[in-house]
């Protein structure tokens, strides 16, 4: 919504002493955001009024004239022109040396056919004007001024460019601010200045009674809340006066003639769209506000034929539509130069209906944009009175007595209780009740006792929070101190499960993995891609009733295929090394119940030159330590068809199976279009959380030195390192602090089908330095247990 400050200052609230920057900043802080602002004279500089003192023919040209121009600077300046409509004594616009015209045109002195020219005489077009702005001028030729001006006057002042236009970004819940009146009310409140109101006064009495010539029917009561009409006879179509043309032009509206300009002027001033009908085209003197009928069409003012669909709201006479309600009038009722009698329409239409019609016909207009926001129905009468007042003021016609005012749905008055304590609690302020009442008074919101009477033009005021916003913005948001919220509210923060998820994500990222997010709905074909057996319970997935397609028709019971799909995409993009993780929900149906279990799984996926089984095992160990989970047990897994049978292990903690990890089976990798090695893990994150230790425990650094002993035992190839390690730990007793495998040997000196495994044992006591006898005793016990339980003998 545009607002030119001269109109504001002259008619509503005098803020002429407030600089533009201060004005826009104060208005923005007070709640009406300024999008941009510009001076109308910014592009037109150093152009003044000049009087032609003398004019002589150019000696070297048969169409040029050498003019001596008085520009109010003492000595006349010489300017050469080719215009043929300039005479001695004429007042003309003069672009002097080093002047600027609209469009960035720079004027400097020079020579034309040997004669010095110190500038240029200007036409309307060169000043950015048209005949609509100054109808007495000529289109081709120098503008001969008829304004009240003298040589030396700035042309910006003469044409009304000494003004600032401020463009506001108005929210849809403030339809009152789509008007000069509404913005003036906001400006008066923001600067705490008195607002000048004007109640339209219509004399009438010279052209008879309206009811004798016009009748209005509104069959579409649900789409027309109010319809108000007045009539003017013996109109005199002419250009509008300069002040009205300037205000329209400053707000981006092209002046046309006095009657049309009045309707546009009132729409800008009040925010109430109006339309003027030529009465002679209103058949039988009857206006009917109805829905369109099948097969009807209307040629609108823009010359286009609009085919109407049944249900569109139209303004019609007894035989045909003459206008699209709230959008545009019909060409068959347009104001013409020979128009004698005019009907002013000021109505309030259903915003949804207007929006739907405008969208269907592709013709959104200024009027439809305002009706879409459900403007105040109480505006129609003062707006039409204002139009008739302007008719009388401009001498444009004779206003008939009487008003036709059809009321169908006028909103009931609303009240809101003033609750100072709740408002202060919400804002975090200590504003007194008296100050709150004063702020509301400045906004013209009446308060009686503790009861706020909501004006009809403020549909956005519904409850206490809305009143608090009004108080807060006039108090000044920048004046509100930073405080803790005083209302009944809990302190924000992460739930414990969210904290653990965040920690898990941080650990994965610290290990070099990047997070991904995938859809929970997948294709049934994933089970075949990962070689899941037909009898697997994981194939019993929940189907989606309205899937996007077969590729997204079930809820996943396993998250690994989603990871493999992302790895395959990265491989197709020739990314040489990738490490990804996801905390993904899976959906496991429960017999006899509608809703499934929804545990979260941690899925890791990686490939690249430096990735292998043991690196992933170390990363999982580091992750579990970071999650404060007891030491995990890793056992070989040879029967999971998704993984390589010799490079896969299950992870368990305290007897709880968490999942498995390892190299993806080559056939599975190939089904995803990957030829290289892929390593992945899928662990039950929900189960893992239940295994966390209550808190981390720390022990002091040892006082006594450790003793290390290395042993190498020969055992059957089928005996796993984990079994050897468990046996050593069980036999080592409390002096054994750690067991570390450091070598496996197969070859010369070792029988076929056997292997040698070498371990480093770390021994320590908390109360003394160990002796050789202590260490020998532990090693002997370990070797005896290995031979007895696993037939593993010292090498």
C-alpha positions in Angstrom: 0.0 0.0 0.0 1.4 3.3 -1.1 1.2 6.5 1.0 2.3 9.9 -0.2 3.3 12.1 2.7 1.8 15.3 1.3 -1.7 13.9 1.3 -1.1 12.6 4.9 0.2 15.9 6.1 -2.5 18.1 4.4 -5.5 16.0 5.3 -5.0 13.8 8.3 -2.0 14.4 10.6 0.7 17.0 10.1 4.1 15.2 10.2 5.8 17.6 7.8 8.6 18.3 10.3 9.5 14.6 10.5 12.3 13.5 8.2 11.6 10.6 5.8 14.0 8.3 7.5 12.6 8.9 10.9 9.1 8.5 9.6 9.7 5.0 8.1 11.7 3.8 11.0 9.1 4.9 13.5 6.3 3.4 11.5 8.1 0.1 11.1 8.9 -0.1 14.8 5.2 0.7 15.5 4.1 -2.4 13.5 3.6 -1.1 10.0 6.6 -2.4 8.0 7.9 -0.1 5.3 9.0 -2.0 2.2 10.6 1.0 0.4 10.3 4.7 0.2 11.3 7.2 -2.5 11.3 10.9 -3.3 9.3 11.6 -6.4 11.8 14.3 -7.3 14.8 12.0 -7.1 15.1 11.6 -10.9 14.2 15.1 -11.9 17.0 17.6 -10.8 18.0 21.1 -11.8 14.9 21.6 -13.9 13.2 25.0 -13.4 10.4 27.2 -14.8 11.7 29.6 -17.5 10.0 32.5 -19.4 10.8 33.0 -23.1 12.2 36.5 -23.3 13.0 36.4 -27.0 13.0 33.9 -29.9 14.9 34.2 -33.2 15.4 31.9 -36.1 18.6 29.9 -36.1 20.9 31.2 -38.8 22.1 27.7 -39.8 18.8 25.9 -39.6 15.3 26.3 -41.1 13.5 24.6 -38.2 15.5 25.6 -35.1 15.0 28.6 -32.8 17.4 30.4 -30.6 15.6 31.4 -27.3 16.7 33.7 -24.5 15.1 32.2 -21.3 14.7 34.0 -18.0 15.3 31.3 -15.3 15.2 33.6 -12.4 19.0 33.9 -12.2 19.5 37.5 -13.4 20.9 37.2 -17.0 18.8 35.1 -19.5 20.3 31.8 -20.7 20.4 30.8 -24.3 18.8 27.6 -25.4 18.3 26.2 -28.9 15.1 24.3 -29.6 13.4 22.7 -32.5 9.9 23.0 -31.1 7.5 25.0 -33.2 4.9 25.8 -30.4 7.1 28.2 -28.3 6.4 31.9 -28.3 7.7 35.0 -26.5 6.3 35.3 -23.0 5.6 31.5 -22.6 6.4 29.8 -19.3 8.2 26.5 -20.1 10.2 23.8 -18.2 13.9 24.3 -18.6 16.5 21.5 -18.1 19.6 23.6 -17.3 23.2 22.6 -17.7 24.0 19.5 -15.6 20.4 18.5 -15.0 18.8 15.1 -14.8 15.6 13.8 -16.3 13.6 10.6 -15.6 15.3 7.5 -16.9 18.8 8.8 -16.0 19.0 11.2 -18.9 21.8 13.7 -18.3 21.5 17.2 -19.9 24.6 19.4 -20.4 25.4 22.5 -22.4 26.6 22.2 -25.9 26.4 23.6 -29.4 23.7 23.0 -32.0 24.7 24.1 -35.6 27.2 26.5 -34.1 24.9 28.1 -31.5 25.5 27.6 -27.8 22.6 25.8 -26.0 22.7 25.9 -22.2 20.1 23.2 -21.7 16.9 22.0 -23.1 13.2 23.0 -23.1 11.1 20.0 -22.0 7.9 18.3 -23.1 5.5 16.3 -20.9 7.1 13.0 -21.9 10.6 14.2 -21.1 9.4 15.0 -17.6 7.8 11.6 -17.1 4.3 13.0 -17.5 1.3 12.3 -19.7 -1.8 14.2 -20.9 -3.7 12.5 -18.0 -1.5 14.5 -15.6 -1.9 17.9 -17.4 -4.8 17.6 -19.9 -4.3 21.1 -21.3 -0.8 20.4 -22.6 -0.1 19.0 -26.1 1.4 15.6 -26.6 4.0 16.6 -29.2 5.8 19.8 -28.3 7.1 21.8 -25.5 4.9 22.0 -22.4 3.6 25.6 -22.2 2.8 26.0 -18.5 -0.5 27.3 -17.3 0.4 26.7 -13.6 0.7 29.4 -10.9 4.5 29.7 -11.1 7.3 32.1 -12.0 10.8 31.9 -13.5 13.2 30.0 -11.3 10.7 27.8 -9.6 11.7 24.2 -9.2 9.6 22.2 -11.7 9.2 19.5 -9.0 7.1 21.9 -6.9 5.1 22.9 -9.9 4.1 19.4 -10.9 3.7 18.1 -7.3 6.9 16.0 -7.2 8.1 17.5 -4.0 6.7 14.5 -2.1 7.8 11.2 -0.6 5.9 8.0 -1.4 6.2 5.3 1.3 5.3 1.7 0.3 4.0 -0.4 3.2 3.9 -4.2 3.4 0.5 -4.7 4.9 -0.5 -8.1 6.4 -3.8 -9.6 5.3 -5.3 -9.3 8.8 -5.2 -5.5 8.7 -7.6 -4.6 5.8 -8.0 -1.2 7.4 -4.5 -0.3 6.5 -5.1 -0.7 2.8 -6.2 2.9 2.9 -4.8 6.4 3.4 -7.2 6.8 6.4 -6.0 3.6 8.1 -2.3 4.4 7.6 -3.0 8.0 8.9 -4.5 6.5 12.0 -1.4 4.4 12.5 0.9 7.3 11.9 -1.0 9.5 14.4 -0.8 6.8 17.0 2.9 6.1 16.3 3.9 9.8 16.7 1.2 10.6 19.3 -0.2 13.4 17.1 -3.8 14.5 16.8 -5.7 12.9 13.9 -8.0 15.2 11.8 -11.2 13.4 10.9 -13.6 14.6 8.2 -17.3 13.5 8.1 -18.6 13.8 4.5 -21.3 16.5 4.0 -23.6 16.2 1.0 -25.9 19.1 0.3 -28.1 17.4 -2.4 -31.6 18.8 -2.9 -31.1 19.9 -6.5 -32.0 16.8 -8.5 -34.9 15.0 -7.0 -35.3 11.8 -4.9 -33.2 8.8 -5.7 -36.0 6.3 -5.1 -37.9 7.7 -8.0 -35.2 6.6 -10.5 -33.3 3.6 -9.0 -34.2 0.3 -7.4 -31.8 -2.3 -6.0 -32.4 -5.9 -5.4 -29.9 -8.3 -3.8 -31.1 -12.0 -4.3 -27.5 -13.2 -3.5 -27.7 -12.1 0.1 -25.0 -14.5 1.3 -22.5 -13.0 -1.1 -23.3 -9.4 -0.6 -23.2 -8.2 3.0 -24.1 -4.6 2.1 -25.0 -2.7 -1.0 -25.1 1.1 -0.9 -25.9 3.4 -3.9 -26.3 7.1 -4.6 -26.9 8.9 -7.8 -25.7 12.1 -9.5 -27.5 13.9 -12.3 -26.3 16.3 -15.0 -22.7 15.4 -14.6 -20.0 17.4 -16.3 -17.2 15.1 -17.5 -14.0 17.0 -17.3 -10.4 16.6 -16.0 -10.0 16.5 -12.2 -8.3 19.5 -10.5 -4.6 19.4 -10.1 -4.5 18.5 -6.4 -6.6 15.4 -7.0 -4.6 14.3 -10.1 -1.3 14.7 -8.1 -2.5 12.6 -5.3 -3.7 9.8 -7.6 -0.4 9.9 -9.6 1.7 9.8 -6.4 -0.2 6.6 -5.4 0.3 5.0 -8.8 -3.2 5.6 -10.2 -3.6 7.2 -13.7 -6.0 10.1 -13.7 -8.8 9.7 -16.3 -11.7 12.1 -15.7 -13.4 13.7 -12.6 -16.0 10.9 -12.1 -13.7 8.0 -12.5 -11.0 9.8 -10.5 -13.4 10.3 -7.6 -14.1 6.6 -7.3 -10.3 5.9 -7.4 -9.7 8.6 -4.9 -12.2 7.3 -2.4 -10.9 3.8 -2.8 -7.4 5.0 -1.8 -8.7 7.3 1.0 -11.2 4.9 2.6 -10.0 1.5 1.3 -13.5 1.0 0.0 -13.7 0.0 -3.7 -16.3 2.0 -5.7 -17.8 1.8 -9.1 -19.6 4.4 -11.2 -22.3 3.2 -13.7 -23.7 5.2 -16.6 -27.4 5.3 -15.6 -28.7 5.2 -19.1 -27.3 1.6 -19.5 -29.0 0.4 -16.3 -32.1 -1.2 -17.9 -35.4 -0.1 -16.3 -33.5 1.7 -13.6 -33.0 -1.5 -11.6 -29.8 -3.0 -10.2 -29.8 -6.6 -9.3 -27.0 -8.3 -7.4 -27.2 -12.0 -8.3 -25.3 -15.1 -9.3 -24.5 -15.5 -13.0 -26.6 -17.9 -15.0 -25.5 -20.5 -17.5 -24.3 -19.1 -20.8 -23.9 -15.5 -19.7 -20.9 -13.4 -20.8 -19.8 -9.9 -20.1 -17.4 -7.5 -21.9 -15.5 -5.8 -19.1 -13.9 -2.4 -19.1 -10.6 -3.8 -20.4 -12.4 -4.8 -23.7 -12.2 -8.6 -23.0 -15.2 -10.9 -23.3 -15.6 -12.9 -20.1 -17.5 -16.2 -20.2 -19.2 -16.5 -16.8 -19.7 -19.8 -15.0 -22.9 -20.3 -13.0 -22.5 -18.9 -9.4 -20.2 -15.9 -10.1 -21.5 -12.8 -8.5 -22.5 -10.1 -11.0 -24.2 -6.7 -11.0 -27.0 -6.8 -13.5 -30.1 -5.0 -14.7 -33.3 -6.8 -15.6 -31.9 -8.2 -18.8 -28.1 -8.6 -18.6 -24.9 -8.3 -16.4 -23.4 -4.9 -16.3 -20.4 -5.6 -14.0 -18.4 -8.3 -12.3 -19.1 -7.6 -8.6 -16.0 -6.5 -6.7 -13.7 -6.9 -9.7 -14.5 -4.8 -12.8 -17.4 -3.0 -14.4 -18.8 -3.8 -17.8 -18.0 -2.0 -21.0 -21.7 -1.5 -21.5 -22.0 0.8 -18.5 -18.7 2.7 -18.8 -18.5 6.4 -18.0 -18.2 8.3 -21.3 -17.7 11.9 -22.3 -21.5 12.2 -23.0 -22.6 10.6 -19.7 -25.3 12.6 -18.0 -26.4 10.6 -15.0 -24.2 8.4 -12.8 -24.9 5.7 -10.2 -22.2 5.4 -7.5 -22.0 1.8 -6.1 -20.3 1.2 -2.8 -20.8 -2.4 -1.6 -19.3 -5.1 0.5 -19.0 -8.5 -1.1 -18.0 -11.9 0.2 -14.2 -12.1 -0.1 -14.0 -15.9 -0.9 -16.5 -15.5 -3.8 -14.6 -12.5 -5.2 -11.3 -14.4 -4.9 -12.6 -17.5 -6.7 -14.2 -15.5 -9.5 -11.0 -13.4 -10.0 -8.9 -16.6 -10.1 -11.2 -18.4 -12.5 -11.2 -15.4 -14.9 -7.6 -14.5 -14.4 -8.3 -10.9 -13.7 -7.2 -9.9 -10.2 -7.7 -6.1 -9.7 -7.1 -3.5 -7.1 -10.7 -3.8 -6.0 -10.8 -7.6 -5.8 -7.6 -7.5 -3.8 -9.3 -5.4 -1.2 -12.5 -7.4 -1.1 -10.5 -10.6 -0.7 -9.4 -9.3 2.7 -13.0 -8.9 4.0 -13.0 -5.1 4.5 -15.3 -3.4 7.0 -19.0 -3.4 5.7 -19.6 -0.2 7.7 -17.4 1.7 5.2 -19.9 1.6 2.3 -22.1 4.6 3.4 -19.3 7.1 4.4 -17.4 6.2 1.2 -20.4 6.9 -1.1 -21.1 10.1 0.8 -17.5 11.1 0.3 -17.8 10.5 -3.4 -20.9 12.7 -3.6 -19.2 15.4 -1.5 -16.3 15.4 -4.0 -18.8 15.7 -6.9 -20.3 18.8 -5.3 -16.8 20.1 -4.4 -15.6 19.8 -8.0 -18.8 21.0 -9.5 -19.1 17.7 -11.4 -22.9 17.2 -11.1 -26.0 17.4 -8.9 -26.4 14.9 -6.2 -29.9 13.4 -5.7 -31.4 13.2 -2.3 -31.7 9.8 -0.6 -29.5 6.7 -0.3 -30.3 3.1 -1.2 -28.7 1.0 1.5 -29.3 -2.8 1.6 -28.1 -4.4 4.8 -27.8 -8.2 4.8 -25.0 -9.1 7.3 -23.7 -6.4 9.6 -21.3 -7.8 12.3 -22.4 -7.4 15.9 -20.3 -5.1 18.1 -17.5 -7.0 19.9 -15.9 -6.4 23.3 -12.7 -7.7 24.9 -11.8 -7.5 28.6 -8.8 -5.4 29.4 -6.5 -7.6 31.5 -3.4 -5.5 32.4 -1.7 -8.2 34.5 -2.0 -10.9 31.8 -0.8 -8.4 29.2 2.3 -7.5 31.3 3.0 -11.2 31.9 2.8 -11.9 28.2 5.0 -8.9 27.2 7.4 -9.0 30.2 6.6 -5.4 31.0 5.3 -3.3 33.9 3.0 -1.0 31.9 0.3 0.7 33.9 -3.3 0.3 33.1 -3.6 4.0 32.4 -0.9 3.8 29.8 -2.5 0.8 28.2 -5.8 2.7 27.9 -3.9 5.7 26.4 -2.2 3.5 23.8 -5.6 2.1 22.8 -7.1 5.6 22.7 -4.3 6.7 20.3 -5.3 3.8 18.0 -9.0 4.9 18.3 -10.0 1.8 20.2 -12.5 2.9 22.9 -12.1 1.6 26.4 -14.9 1.9 29.0 -13.9 0.6 32.4 -12.3 -2.8 31.7 -14.2 -3.3 28.5 -12.6 -2.7 25.1 -15.0 -1.9 22.3 -13.5 -3.3 19.2 -14.0 -1.1 16.1 -15.6 -2.7 13.1 -12.5 -1.9 11.1 -10.3 -4.0 13.3 -11.3 -7.7 12.6 -7.8 -8.8 13.8 -8.6 -8.0 17.5 -10.1 -11.2 18.9 -8.5 -11.9 22.3 -6.1 -10.7 25.0 -3.0 -11.5 23.0 -4.2 -9.2 20.2 -4.6 -6.4 22.7 -1.2 -7.1 24.1 0.3 -6.7 20.6 -1.3 -3.3 20.3 0.0 -2.2 23.7 3.4 -3.6 22.9 3.9 -2.0 19.6 3.0 1.5 20.8 5.0 1.0 24.0 7.8 0.1 21.6 9.2 -3.4 21.2 12.7 -2.0 21.5 11.7 -0.6 25.0 10.7 -4.0 26.3 13.5 -5.4 28.6 14.8 -8.9 28.2 13.1 -11.0 31.0 12.1 -14.5 31.7 8.5 -15.3 30.6 6.2 -14.7 33.5 3.4 -16.9 32.4 2.8 -20.5 33.3 5.4 -22.2 31.1 7.9 -25.0 31.5 11.6 -24.5 30.8 12.5 -25.7 27.4 15.1 -28.4 26.8 15.8 -31.8 25.2 14.2 -34.9 26.5 16.7 -37.6 27.7 16.1 -39.7 24.6 16.8 -36.7 22.3 20.0 -36.0 24.2 21.2 -39.6 23.7 20.3 -39.4 20.0 22.3 -36.2 19.7 25.2 -37.9 21.4 25.0 -40.8 19.1 25.0 -38.5 16.1 28.1 -36.6 17.4 29.9 -39.9 17.9 29.2 -41.0 14.4 30.3 -37.7 13.0 33.5 -37.9 15.0 34.2 -41.2 13.4 33.9 -39.6 9.9 30.3 -40.6 9.1 27.9 -38.1 7.6 24.2 -38.2 8.4 21.5 -39.1 5.9 17.7 -39.1 6.2 15.6 -41.6 4.1 11.9 -42.4 3.7 10.3 -44.9 6.0 8.1 -46.2 3.1 9.8 -48.5 0.7 9.3 -51.0 -2.1 8.5 -54.7 -1.3 11.4 -55.6 -3.7 14.0 -54.6 -1.1 13.6 -58.0 0.6 14.7 -59.7 -2.6 17.6 -57.2 -3.1 19.1 -58.1 0.3 18.4 -61.9 -0.2 16.0 -62.1 2.7 14.5 -65.7 3.0 10.8 -66.1 2.0 10.0 -67.3 5.5 11.6 -64.3 7.3 9.3 -62.5 9.7 10.8 -59.2 8.4 8.8 -59.7 5.1 5.6 -59.2 7.1 5.5 -55.4 6.5 2.6 -53.1 7.0 1.1 -51.9 3.7 0.2 -48.2 3.1 -3.5 -47.7 2.2 -2.8 -44.8 -0.2 0.8 -45.3 -1.4 2.5 -42.9 -3.8 3.3 -46.0 -5.9 4.5 -49.5 -5.6 8.0 -48.3 -4.8 6.7 -46.7 -1.6 3.9 -49.1 -0.7 5.1 -50.6 2.6 6.7 -49.4 5.9 10.2 -50.7 6.3 11.0 -53.5 8.8 14.7 -53.2 8.1 16.7 -50.0 7.5 19.8 -51.4 5.7 18.3 -51.3 2.2 17.7 -47.6 2.4 21.4 -47.1 3.3 22.5 -49.4 0.4 20.4 -47.3 -2.0 22.2 -44.1 -0.9 25.6 -45.8 -1.1 24.7 -47.0 -4.6 23.7 -43.5 -5.7 27.1 -42.1 -4.4 28.9 -44.9 -6.2 27.1 -44.0 -9.4 28.2 -40.4 -9.0 31.8 -41.7 -8.8 32.4 -40.7 -5.2 35.4 -42.8 -4.3 35.0 -43.0 -0.5 31.8 -42.6 1.4 30.9 -43.0 5.1 27.2 -42.5 6.1 25.0 -43.1 9.1 21.3 -42.8 9.9 19.1 -43.2 13.0 16.2 -44.8 11.2 12.9 -46.0 12.4 11.6 -49.4 11.5 8.0 -50.6 11.8 7.5 -54.1 13.2 3.9 -55.3 13.2 2.5 -56.7 16.4 0.1 -59.6 16.2 -3.5 -58.5 17.2 -2.6 -54.8 17.3 -3.1 -52.0 14.8 0.0 -50.0 15.6 3.5 -51.5 15.1 6.5 -51.3 17.3 8.7 -48.4 16.1 12.3 -49.0 17.3 15.1 -46.9 16.0 18.1 -48.6 14.3 21.6 -47.2 13.9 22.7 -47.9 10.3 26.3 -47.4 9.2 27.4 -47.7 5.6 30.8 -47.2 4.0 33.1 -48.1 1.1 36.5 -47.0 -0.1 40.1 -47.9 -0.3 40.8 -47.8 3.4 37.6 -49.5 4.6 37.6 -53.1 5.9 35.9 -55.4 8.4 38.2 -54.7 11.3 38.1 -50.9 10.9 34.3 -51.0 11.2 34.6 -53.3 14.2 36.9 -50.7 15.9 34.5 -47.9 15.0 31.6 -49.8 16.6 33.7 -50.4 19.7 34.5 -46.7 19.9 30.8 -45.9 19.4 29.7 -48.2 22.2 32.3 -46.8 24.6 31.1 -43.3 23.8 27.5 -44.4 24.6 28.7 -45.8 28.0 27.6 -49.3 27.1 29.3 -52.3 28.8 31.8 -54.2 26.7 30.2 -55.9 23.8 30.7 -59.5 22.6 31.3 -60.2 18.9 30.5 -63.6 17.5 30.9 -64.8 13.9 27.7 -64.7 11.8 27.8 -67.1 8.8 24.0 -67.4 8.1 22.9 -63.9 7.4 22.3 -63.9 3.6 22.8 -60.1 3.4 26.4 -60.3 4.5 29.6 -62.1 3.4 29.6 -65.4 5.4 33.2 -65.1 6.4 33.2 -61.3 7.2 30.2 -60.8 9.4 29.8 -60.6 13.2 26.9 -60.2 15.6 27.1 -57.7 18.4 25.6 -58.4 21.8 25.9 -56.8 25.2 24.9 -58.6 28.3 23.2 -61.3 26.3 21.1 -58.8 24.3 21.5 -59.1 20.6 22.0 -55.6 19.0 22.4 -56.6 15.4 25.3 -57.4 13.1 27.9 -55.8 10.9 30.4 -56.8 8.2 30.9 -56.8 4.4 27.8 -56.8 2.3 27.4 -60.0 0.3 28.8 -59.5 -3.3 25.4 -60.6 -4.8 23.6 -58.0 -2.7 26.1 -55.3 -3.7 25.7 -56.3 -7.3 21.9 -56.0 -7.0 22.5 -52.3 -6.1 24.9 -51.9 -9.0 28.1 -51.9 -6.9 31.1 -54.1 -7.9 33.4 -53.2 -5.0 33.3 -54.1 -1.3 30.7 -52.4 0.9 30.7 -52.6 4.7 27.6 -51.9 6.8 26.1 -52.3 10.2 22.5 -52.2 11.5 22.2 -52.1 15.3 19.1 -51.8 17.4 19.6 -48.3 18.9 16.4 -48.5 21.1 17.7 -51.7 22.7 21.2 -50.2 23.0 19.8 -47.3 25.1 18.4 -49.6 27.7 21.9 -51.1 28.2 23.6 -47.9 29.1 25.3 -47.8 32.4 23.7 -45.3 34.9 26.8 -43.2 35.0 30.5 -43.2 34.0 32.9 -44.4 36.7 36.5 -43.3 37.1 39.4 -45.0 38.9 42.6 -43.3 40.0 45.8 -43.9 38.1 47.6 -47.1 39.4 50.3 -46.7 42.0 52.1 -49.9 41.1 53.6 -51.0 37.8 52.1 -53.5 35.4 53.6 -56.7 34.3 53.1 -58.0 30.7 53.5 -61.6 29.6 53.2 -62.8 26.0 51.8 -66.3 25.3 51.3 -68.1 22.0 49.0 -71.1 21.8 48.3 -73.5 19.1 44.6 -74.5 18.6 42.3 -75.9 16.1 41.4 -73.6 13.2 37.7 -73.7 14.2 38.4 -72.1 17.7 37.7 -68.5 17.6 39.8 -65.7 19.0 36.9 -64.6 21.1 36.7 -68.0 22.7 40.4 -68.0 23.5 40.1 -64.5 24.9 37.1 -65.3 27.1 38.9 -68.4 28.5 42.0 -66.3 29.3 39.9 -63.7 31.1 38.0 -66.3 33.1 41.2 -68.0 34.3 43.3 -64.9 34.8 41.5 -63.8 38.0 41.6 -60.3 39.5 45.3 -59.7 38.6 44.6 -59.9 34.9 43.7 -56.4 33.7 43.7 -56.8 29.9 44.1 -59.3 27.1 45.2 -58.2 23.6 45.6 -60.3 20.5 48.7 -59.3 18.6 49.4 -62.1 16.1 47.9 -65.1 14.3 50.2 -67.4 12.5 49.6 -70.3 10.1 52.5 -71.9 8.2 55.7 -73.7 8.8 55.8 -75.5 12.2 52.0 -75.4 12.5 50.0 -78.4 11.6 47.5 -78.2 8.8 44.0 -77.2 10.2 45.6 -75.4 13.2 46.7 -71.9 13.9 48.8 -70.0 16.4 47.3 -67.1 18.3 49.6 -64.8 20.4 48.2 -62.7 23.2 49.7 -60.0 25.5 48.5 -60.3 29.1 48.7 -57.2 31.3 48.8 -58.0 35.1 48.7 -55.6 38.0 47.8 -55.5 41.7 46.3 -52.4 43.4 48.2 -52.9 46.7 51.7 -54.1 45.7 54.2 -54.7 43.1 53.8 -58.2 41.5 56.5 -60.7 41.9 57.6 -63.3 39.3 55.8 -65.9 41.3 52.5 -63.9 41.1 52.8 -63.6 37.3 53.9 -67.2 36.8 50.9 -68.3 38.7 48.4 -66.4 36.6 50.1 -67.6 33.3 50.1 -71.2 34.5 46.4 -71.0 35.4 45.6 -69.5 32.0 47.5 -72.1 30.0 45.9 -74.9 32.0 42.4 -73.6 31.3 43.2 -73.1 27.6 44.4 -76.7 27.3 41.5 -78.2 29.3 38.7 -76.2 27.7 39.8 -75.6 24.1 42.7 -78.0 23.6 45.0 -75.0 23.0 48.6 -75.7 23.9 51.5 -73.5 24.5 53.5 -73.1 21.3 
